[in-house]
Amino acid sequence: MRRFSFVIAAAFMAALASHAGATNLIVNGDFQSGNTGFTSDYSYNTLNPEPELVEGAYSVVEKAGGVHFAWLDDFYDHTLGTSSGRYFVANASSDTDLAVWQSNSITVSQANTPYRFEAWISKIYQFESNPPQLAFQIGDGTNWTNLGSTASLDEVNPGEWLFTYADGQFAAAGTYYVRLKNANGGDGGNDLGLDDIYFGLRSASPSVGSTPGSESVTTYNVAAVPEPSTWAMALTGLAAGGLMIRRTRQRRGGAAL
């Protein structure tokens, strides 16, 4: 009876672990919690007197027209598709070095395992003829690599959500960041919407079973910030090594440093 109970408990714990690993590592990826869970090199604004969200600024809105007179007024988020949903909008800066959006740190716990990134992007200027040139990237905060090839907004009409994704794996577990850059520094248009960002195990991604499929997996060649447990193990190893050296010197009659 005890053995049977142990088997059930083990299966239950395994199921919990599997479920825990199936979560979205991007905090507030659907922006329903507002301006939280991410950072940006752009400035945050809500309403100006016009209203008009200036270049190099972003907001989290229910509809783009609420913060800029030339943006779509009846265009809603991708998550709910109603006026009660929220999404990220930005009036792109001429400084293309700035991060439009960046996640909080994400912990990748499984090396050599397929992870999936996905997001929905859009043009929000009603007369868009100068769309942003977007690229999602992953890195350690200093070194970055592109997350595949971000879908192009060139052929999409304003007010249409466009799906983009990338599959990849990591040579080592650790802490990473995902960010969005825009290579178009021009003015007049160059405005964007962003919603439903996911990063996590490919097997648990929202797009599994639909589109896209399971194509080839890239290995992300970016350095990772070691997890705290890794640092602790390394420091413990160093301390143990120092203790062994000290004891060896004492036995040989040498002075300890």
C-alpha contacts under 8 A as a table, 3 or more apart, distances in Angstrom:
res1	aa1	res2	aa2	distance
1	M	4	F	5.11
1	M	5	S	6.25
2	R	5	S	5.06
2	R	6	F	6.13
3	R	6	F	5.03
3	R	7	V	6.29
4	F	7	V	5.16
4	F	8	I	6.38
5	S	8	I	5.15
5	S	9	A	6.13
6	F	9	A	5.05
6	F	10	A	6.06
7	V	10	A	5.10
7	V	11	A	6.17
8	I	11	A	5.14
8	I	12	F	6.10
9	A	12	F	5.02
9	A	13	M	6.16
10	A	13	M	5.17
10	A	14	A	6.16
11	A	14	A	5.08
11	A	15	A	6.21
12	F	15	A	5.12
12	F	16	L	6.27
13	M	16	L	5.01
13	M	17	A	6.17
14	A	17	A	5.05
14	A	18	S	6.14
15	A	18	S	5.07
15	A	19	H	6.16
16	L	19	H	5.09
16	L	20	A	6.06
17	A	20	A	5.04
17	A	21	G	6.24
18	S	21	G	5.24
18	S	22	A	6.39
19	H	22	A	5.07
19	H	23	T	7.15
20	A	23	T	6.05
21	G	201	L	7.35
22	A	200	G	6.82
22	A	201	L	6.13
22	A	203	S	7.86
22	A	204	A	5.38
22	A	205	S	7.96
23	T	200	G	6.57
23	T	201	L	7.91
23	T	204	A	7.57
24	N	27	V	7.39
24	N	198	Y	5.75
24	N	199	F	5.64
24	N	200	G	5.31
24	N	205	S	7.98
25	L	106	I	5.83
25	L	107	T	7.40
25	L	198	Y	7.15
25	L	199	F	5.50
25	L	200	G	5.63
26	I	29	G	5.49
26	I	103	S	6.43
26	I	104	N	7.36
26	I	106	I	6.98
26	I	197	I	6.92
26	I	198	Y	6.01
26	I	199	F	5.91
27	V	37	G	5.17
27	V	38	F	7.20
27	V	103	S	7.24
27	V	104	N	7.07
28	N	31	F	5.10
28	N	32	Q	6.75
28	N	33	S	6.30
28	N	34	G	7.98
28	N	36	T	7.05
28	N	37	G	5.62
28	N	38	F	7.73
29	G	195	D	6.82
29	G	196	D	5.25
29	G	197	I	4.60
29	G	198	Y	6.39
30	D	79	T	6.65
30	D	86	R	7.43
30	D	87	Y	6.77
30	D	195	D	5.45
30	D	196	D	4.30
30	D	197	I	6.38
31	F	34	G	5.26
31	F	35	N	7.22
31	F	36	T	7.88
31	F	60	V	7.08
31	F	86	R	5.78
31	F	87	Y	5.45
31	F	88	F	6.83
31	F	195	D	6.97
31	F	196	D	7.60
32	Q	85	G	6.52
32	Q	86	R	5.37
32	Q	87	Y	7.31
33	S	36	T	6.58
34	G	60	V	5.88
34	G	86	R	7.24
35	N	38	F	7.59
35	N	59	S	7.52
35	N	60	V	6.17
36	T	39	T	7.88
37	G	103	S	7.06
37	G	104	N	6.28
38	F	101	W	7.08
38	F	102	Q	5.72
38	F	103	S	4.67
38	F	104	N	5.24
39	T	101	W	6.05
39	T	102	Q	5.19
39	T	103	S	6.38
39	T	104	N	7.04
40	S	43	S	7.32
40	S	99	A	5.90
40	S	100	V	5.51
40	S	101	W	4.66
40	S	102	Q	5.82
41	D	98	L	5.52
41	D	99	A	5.25
41	D	100	V	6.13
41	D	101	W	7.30
42	Y	56	G	5.11
42	Y	57	A	4.97
42	Y	58	Y	6.34
42	Y	93	S	7.76
42	Y	98	L	7.28
42	Y	99	A	7.33
42	Y	100	V	6.17
43	S	56	G	6.45
43	S	57	A	4.61
43	S	58	Y	6.25
44	Y	57	A	5.68
44	Y	58	Y	5.19
44	Y	59	S	5.76
45	N	48	N	7.75
45	N	53	L	6.91
45	N	57	A	6.45
45	N	58	Y	6.15
45	N	59	S	5.62
46	T	53	L	7.69
46	T	59	S	5.88
46	T	60	V	7.81
46	T	67	V	6.52
47	L	50	E	7.94
47	L	51	P	5.66
47	L	52	E	7.19
47	L	53	L	7.28
47	L	66	G	7.51
47	L	67	V	5.50
48	N	51	P	4.45
48	N	52	E	5.71
48	N	53	L	6.82
48	N	67	V	7.21
49	P	52	E	7.46
50	E	68	H	7.63
50	E	69	F	7.37
51	P	66	G	7.23
51	P	67	V	5.35
51	P	68	H	5.34
51	P	69	F	6.20
52	E	67	V	5.44
52	E	68	H	4.00
52	E	69	F	6.09
53	L	57	A	6.32
53	L	58	Y	7.16
53	L	67	V	5.56
53	L	68	H	5.42
53	L	90	A	7.90
53	L	91	N	6.59
54	V	57	A	5.75
54	V	91	N	6.30
55	E	90	A	7.98
55	E	91	N	4.84
55	E	92	A	5.57
55	E	93	S	5.19
55	E	94	S	7.77
56	G	90	A	7.34
56	G	91	N	5.76
56	G	92	A	5.27
56	G	93	S	4.06
56	G	94	S	7.51
57	A	90	A	5.86
57	A	91	N	5.67
57	A	92	A	7.16
57	A	93	S	7.57
58	Y	88	F	7.24
58	Y	89	V	5.58
58	Y	90	A	4.14
58	Y	91	N	6.31
59	S	67	V	7.83
59	S	88	F	5.99
59	S	89	V	5.51
59	S	90	A	6.52
60	V	86	R	6.34
60	V	87	Y	5.43
60	V	88	F	4.58
60	V	89	V	6.21
61	V	64	A	6.33
61	V	66	G	7.29
61	V	67	V	7.86
61	V	86	R	5.19
61	V	87	Y	5.58
61	V	88	F	6.48
61	V	89	V	7.16
62	E	66	G	7.70
62	E	76	Y	6.30
62	E	77	D	6.93
62	E	83	S	5.71
62	E	84	S	6.47
62	E	85	G	5.65
62	E	86	R	4.58
62	E	87	Y	6.60
63	K	66	G	5.80
63	K	72	L	7.36
63	K	73	D	5.93
63	K	74	D	6.51
63	K	75	F	5.69
63	K	76	Y	5.33
63	K	77	D	7.40
63	K	83	S	7.07
63	K	86	R	7.50
63	K	87	Y	7.93
64	A	67	V	6.06
64	A	68	H	6.75
64	A	71	W	5.62
64	A	72	L	5.61
64	A	73	D	5.86
64	A	74	D	7.92
64	A	75	F	6.72
64	A	76	Y	7.75
64	A	89	V	6.82
64	A	124	I	6.82
65	G	68	H	5.17
65	G	69	F	5.71
65	G	70	A	6.86
65	G	71	W	4.74
65	G	72	L	5.05
65	G	73	D	3.97
65	G	74	D	7.43
66	G	69	F	7.38
66	G	73	D	6.81
67	V	71	W	7.94
68	H	71	W	5.46
70	A	125	Y	6.12
70	A	126	Q	6.30
71	W	124	I	5.47
71	W	125	Y	4.55
71	W	126	Q	5.56
72	L	75	F	5.62
72	L	124	I	5.70
72	L	125	Y	6.29
72	L	126	Q	5.66
72	L	158	P	7.94
72	L	159	G	7.01
75	F	159	G	5.96
76	Y	80	L	7.95
76	Y	81	G	5.23
76	Y	82	T	5.65
76	Y	83	S	6.10
76	Y	85	G	6.93
76	Y	86	R	7.50
76	Y	87	Y	7.90
77	D	80	L	6.17
77	D	81	G	5.07
77	D	82	T	6.79
77	D	83	S	7.86
77	D	85	G	5.58
77	D	86	R	5.56
77	D	87	Y	5.38
77	D	195	D	6.92
78	H	81	G	5.32
78	H	87	Y	7.69
78	H	120	W	7.43
78	H	161	W	6.97
78	H	195	D	6.28
78	H	196	D	7.01
79	T	85	G	6.83
79	T	195	D	7.29
79	T	196	D	6.44
80	L	84	S	7.53
80	L	85	G	5.57
81	G	85	G	6.68
82	T	85	G	5.71
83	S	86	R	7.91
87	Y	193	G	6.97
87	Y	194	L	6.14
87	Y	195	D	5.34
88	F	193	G	5.61
88	F	194	L	5.01
88	F	195	D	6.32
89	V	191	D	7.50
89	V	192	L	5.63
89	V	193	G	4.48
89	V	194	L	6.35
90	A	100	V	7.58
90	A	191	D	5.78
90	A	192	L	5.50
90	A	193	G	6.71
91	N	190	N	6.78
91	N	191	D	4.75
91	N	192	L	6.87
92	A	100	V	7.69
92	A	132	P	7.61
92	A	182	N	7.48
92	A	185	G	7.47
92	A	187	D	7.83
92	A	190	N	5.80
92	A	191	D	5.65
92	A	192	L	7.57
93	S	96	T	6.80
93	S	98	L	7.81
93	S	185	G	6.34
94	S	184	N	7.38
94	S	185	G	3.96
94	S	186	G	6.02
94	S	187	D	7.20
95	D	98	L	6.05
95	D	185	G	6.16
96	T	99	A	7.94
96	T	181	K	7.12
96	T	182	N	5.85
96	T	183	A	5.37
96	T	184	N	6.75
96	T	185	G	5.86
97	D	181	K	7.47
98	L	181	K	6.84
99	A	102	Q	6.55
99	A	179	R	6.50
99	A	180	L	5.84
99	A	181	K	5.18
99	A	182	N	7.73
100	V	179	R	7.46
100	V	180	L	5.49
100	V	181	K	5.66
100	V	182	N	7.08
101	W	179	R	5.58
101	W	180	L	5.23
101	W	181	K	7.54
102	Q	177	Y	7.06
102	Q	178	V	5.75
102	Q	179	R	4.05
102	Q	180	L	6.34
103	S	106	I	7.68
103	S	177	Y	5.80
103	S	178	V	5.37
103	S	179	R	6.20
104	N	177	Y	6.47
104	N	178	V	7.98
105	S	175	T	6.24
105	S	176	Y	5.70
105	S	177	Y	5.17
106	I	175	T	5.53
106	I	176	Y	5.32
106	I	177	Y	5.99
107	T	173	A	7.62
107	T	174	G	5.74
107	T	175	T	4.56
107	T	176	Y	6.45
107	T	227	E	7.68
108	V	111	A	7.53
108	V	173	A	5.23
108	V	174	G	5.37
108	V	175	T	6.15
108	V	176	Y	7.33
109	S	173	A	5.10
109	S	174	G	6.64
110	Q	113	T	6.00
110	Q	170	F	7.76
110	Q	172	A	7.62
110	Q	173	A	5.69
111	A	169	Q	6.74
111	A	170	F	5.07
111	A	171	A	5.43
111	A	172	A	4.98
111	A	173	A	5.19
112	N	169	Q	5.31
112	N	170	F	5.42
112	N	171	A	5.71
112	N	172	A	7.49
112	N	219	T	7.99
113	T	169	Q	5.38
113	T	170	F	7.09
113	T	201	L	7.74
114	P	167	D	6.57
114	P	168	G	5.55
114	P	169	Q	4.90
114	P	201	L	6.26
114	P	202	R	5.61
114	P	203	S	7.80
114	P	217	V	6.70
115	Y	167	D	5.78
115	Y	168	G	5.42
115	Y	169	Q	5.75
115	Y	199	F	7.07
115	Y	200	G	5.38
115	Y	201	L	4.32
115	Y	202	R	4.53
115	Y	203	S	7.83
116	R	165	Y	7.15
116	R	166	A	5.85
116	R	167	D	4.58
116	R	168	G	6.46
116	R	198	Y	7.57
116	R	199	F	5.64
116	R	200	G	5.71
116	R	201	L	5.94
116	R	202	R	4.52
116	R	205	S	6.71
117	F	147	L	7.52
117	F	165	Y	5.34
117	F	166	A	5.23
117	F	167	D	6.39
117	F	197	I	7.51
117	F	198	Y	5.56
117	F	199	F	4.49
117	F	200	G	6.92
118	E	163	F	7.33
118	E	164	T	5.65
118	E	165	Y	4.08
118	E	166	A	6.56
118	E	196	D	7.84
118	E	197	I	5.71
118	E	198	Y	5.17
118	E	199	F	6.64
119	A	163	F	6.04
119	A	164	T	5.56
119	A	165	Y	6.45
119	A	194	L	7.36
119	A	195	D	6.35
119	A	196	D	5.51
119	A	197	I	4.28
119	A	198	Y	6.32
120	W	161	W	5.93
120	W	162	L	5.37
120	W	163	F	4.66
120	W	164	T	6.27
120	W	194	L	5.83
120	W	195	D	5.26
120	W	196	D	6.05
120	W	197	I	6.93
121	I	161	W	5.63
121	I	162	L	5.24
121	I	163	F	6.63
121	I	164	T	7.67
121	I	192	L	7.05
121	I	193	G	5.51
121	I	194	L	4.65
121	I	195	D	6.55
122	S	153	L	6.98
122	S	156	V	7.88
122	S	158	P	6.87
122	S	159	G	6.43
122	S	160	E	5.93
122	S	161	W	5.02
122	S	162	L	6.04
122	S	192	L	5.61
122	S	193	G	4.82
122	S	194	L	6.55
123	K	128	E	7.08
123	K	131	P	6.72
123	K	132	P	7.96
123	K	153	L	7.05
123	K	156	V	7.71
123	K	157	N	7.25
123	K	158	P	4.81
123	K	159	G	6.16
123	K	160	E	7.27
123	K	190	N	7.90
123	K	191	D	6.12
123	K	192	L	4.81
123	K	193	G	6.11
124	I	128	E	7.59
124	I	158	P	5.45
124	I	159	G	5.82
124	I	191	D	6.06
124	I	192	L	5.63
124	I	193	G	6.27
125	Y	128	E	5.16
125	Y	158	P	6.45
125	Y	189	G	5.83
125	Y	190	N	7.79
125	Y	191	D	6.17
125	Y	192	L	7.83
126	Q	158	P	6.05
126	Q	159	G	7.97
127	F	158	P	7.54
127	F	189	G	7.58
128	E	131	P	6.37
128	E	158	P	6.54
128	E	189	G	5.53
128	E	190	N	7.62
129	S	189	G	6.66
130	N	186	G	7.74
130	N	187	D	7.92
130	N	188	G	6.76
130	N	189	G	5.29
130	N	190	N	5.42
131	P	153	L	6.38
131	P	154	D	6.32
131	P	184	N	7.90
131	P	189	G	6.40
131	P	190	N	4.72
131	P	191	D	6.84
131	P	192	L	7.94
132	P	153	L	7.26
132	P	182	N	6.15
132	P	183	A	7.15
132	P	184	N	5.50
132	P	190	N	4.70
132	P	191	D	6.48
132	P	192	L	6.95
133	Q	152	S	7.13
133	Q	153	L	7.51
133	Q	182	N	5.28
133	Q	183	A	5.21
133	Q	184	N	5.44
134	L	150	T	6.56
134	L	152	S	7.49
134	L	180	L	6.89
134	L	181	K	5.75
134	L	182	N	4.58
134	L	183	A	6.44
135	A	146	N	6.76
135	A	147	L	7.63
135	A	149	S	7.19
135	A	150	T	5.42
135	A	180	L	5.81
135	A	181	K	5.31
135	A	182	N	6.40
135	A	183	A	7.82
136	F	146	N	5.96
136	F	147	L	5.56
136	F	148	G	8.00
136	F	150	T	6.46
136	F	178	V	7.07
136	F	179	R	5.71
136	F	180	L	4.54
136	F	181	K	6.37
137	Q	144	W	6.18
137	Q	145	T	5.38
137	Q	146	N	4.24
137	Q	147	L	5.02
137	Q	178	V	5.66
137	Q	179	R	5.35
137	Q	180	L	6.34
137	Q	181	K	7.69
138	I	144	W	5.50
138	I	145	T	5.58
138	I	146	N	6.38
138	I	147	L	6.36
138	I	176	Y	6.84
138	I	177	Y	5.63
138	I	178	V	4.49
138	I	179	R	6.44
138	I	222	V	7.88
139	G	142	T	6.79
139	G	143	N	5.32
139	G	144	W	4.15
139	G	145	T	6.28
139	G	176	Y	5.53
139	G	177	Y	5.49
139	G	178	V	6.67
139	G	222	V	5.80
139	G	223	A	7.07
139	G	224	A	7.40
140	D	143	N	5.73
140	D	144	W	6.87
140	D	175	T	6.87
140	D	176	Y	4.83
140	D	177	Y	6.04
140	D	222	V	6.85
140	D	223	A	5.91
140	D	224	A	5.26
140	D	225	V	6.29
141	G	144	W	7.32
141	G	176	Y	7.26
141	G	177	Y	6.51
143	N	222	V	6.24
143	N	223	A	6.91
144	W	222	V	6.46
145	T	220	Y	7.31
145	T	221	N	7.50
145	T	222	V	6.85
146	N	149	S	7.14
147	L	150	T	7.32
147	L	165	Y	7.84
147	L	166	A	5.73
147	L	167	D	7.84
148	G	165	Y	7.47
148	G	166	A	5.21
148	G	167	D	7.59
149	S	166	A	7.58
150	T	164	T	5.86
150	T	165	Y	7.13
151	A	162	L	7.40
151	A	163	F	7.13
151	A	164	T	5.24
151	A	165	Y	7.99
152	S	155	E	7.26
153	L	156	V	5.25
153	L	162	L	7.50
156	V	160	E	6.55
156	V	162	L	7.50
157	N	160	E	5.82
167	D	202	R	7.27
167	D	215	E	7.67
167	D	216	S	7.44
167	D	217	V	5.39
167	D	218	T	6.53
168	G	217	V	4.78
168	G	218	T	4.42
168	G	219	T	5.48
168	G	220	Y	6.35
169	Q	217	V	6.65
169	Q	218	T	6.17
169	Q	219	T	4.85
169	Q	220	Y	6.06
170	F	173	A	6.71
170	F	219	T	5.67
170	F	220	Y	5.48
170	F	221	N	7.45
171	A	219	T	6.91
171	A	220	Y	7.33
171	A	221	N	7.57
172	A	224	A	7.39
173	A	224	A	7.30
173	A	226	P	7.44
173	A	227	E	7.78
174	G	224	A	5.10
174	G	225	V	5.45
174	G	226	P	4.83
174	G	227	E	5.29
175	T	224	A	5.52
175	T	225	V	4.95
175	T	226	P	6.37
175	T	227	E	6.43
176	Y	224	A	6.06
176	Y	225	V	6.95
182	N	185	G	7.66
184	N	190	N	7.20
186	G	190	N	6.93
187	D	190	N	6.27
194	L	197	I	7.95
198	Y	205	S	7.26
198	Y	206	P	7.98
199	F	205	S	7.73
200	G	204	A	7.25
200	G	205	S	6.76
201	L	204	A	5.49
201	L	205	S	6.45
202	R	205	S	5.19
202	R	208	V	7.39
203	S	208	V	6.64
204	A	208	V	6.85
205	S	208	V	5.59
207	S	210	S	5.54
207	S	211	T	5.76
207	S	212	P	6.49
208	V	211	T	6.93
208	V	212	P	7.27
208	V	213	G	7.05
209	G	213	G	7.23
210	S	213	G	6.97
226	P	230	T	5.89
226	P	231	W	6.51
227	E	230	T	5.25
227	E	231	W	6.57
228	P	231	W	5.11
228	P	232	A	6.15
229	S	232	A	4.96
229	S	233	M	6.20
230	T	233	M	5.16
230	T	234	A	6.22
231	W	234	A	5.05
231	W	235	L	6.09
232	A	235	L	5.16
232	A	236	T	6.02
233	M	236	T	5.04
233	M	237	G	6.11
234	A	237	G	5.05
234	A	238	L	6.26
235	L	238	L	5.03
235	L	239	A	6.11
236	T	239	A	5.08
236	T	240	A	6.09
237	G	240	A	5.12
237	G	241	G	6.08
238	L	241	G	5.04
238	L	242	G	6.14
239	A	242	G	5.09
239	A	243	L	6.21
240	A	243	L	5.07
240	A	244	M	6.26
241	G	244	M	5.16
241	G	245	I	6.31
242	G	245	I	5.14
242	G	246	R	6.17
243	L	246	R	5.06
243	L	247	R	6.23
244	M	247	R	5.20
244	M	248	T	6.12
245	I	248	T	5.12
245	I	249	R	6.21
246	R	249	R	5.28
246	R	250	Q	6.21
246	R	256	A	5.66
246	R	257	L	7.61
247	R	250	Q	5.03
247	R	251	R	6.19
248	T	251	R	5.20
248	T	252	R	6.33
249	R	252	R	5.03
249	R	253	G	6.04
249	R	254	G	4.71
249	R	255	A	6.55
249	R	256	A	6.45
250	Q	253	G	4.94
250	Q	254	G	5.46
250	Q	255	A	6.63
250	Q	256	A	6.75
251	R	254	G	7.48
